[in-house]
Amino acid sequence: MRWLDVERERAEFAKFYNEHRDDCLRAVTAAVGNPQLAEDLVADAFAKAWASWRKVARHPTPRAWLVRTMLNTRVSWWRRHRREVALGDHDQIATVQRPTGLDETLLGILQQLPQRQREVVALRIVLDLDTQATARALGIAEGSVKAHLSRAISTLRKHIVPADR
């Protein structure tokens, strides 16, 4: 009987992965601004999701759980690497453009937003989560989500909407 449970869970996870990987990648790319790092974070978060699939499957918003895991992993990575010093061009990573589904110009504009505003945009707009789910995923109040989203949209409008309008 246990073997059937594992196969069922594997099939559920595979379906979840196939349905949500691209959305999560777009959201995390919007939040961190680095497509290569976003891919690493997505892979790591899905690996963690598989390891805890029973818990994740019961979560009210599994995609939000994934994105929060990705952002937490990003913070952990940053803390570990912030004191490293690059040695000229020796440690430079080759830039490889990968399609993320996000316009490169928009991605550049998103990078000008503060981190929390990028996270809110990623969850509310890219993943289309509601305010409550976004607040839970980020560990902030619903009012804060609304305020960050409002400020982000205001800033984005300045860059996207033509000045003669």
Buried (B, 14 or more C-beta within 10 A) or exposed (E): EEEEEEEEBEEEBEEBBEEBBEBBBBBBBBBBBBBBBBBBBBEBBBEBBBEEBEEBBEBEBBBBBBBBBBBBBBEEBEEEEEEEEEEEEEEEEEEEEEEBEBEEEEBEBBEEBEEBBBBBBBBBBBBEBBBEBBBBBBEBEBEBBBBBBEBBBEBBEEEEEEEEE
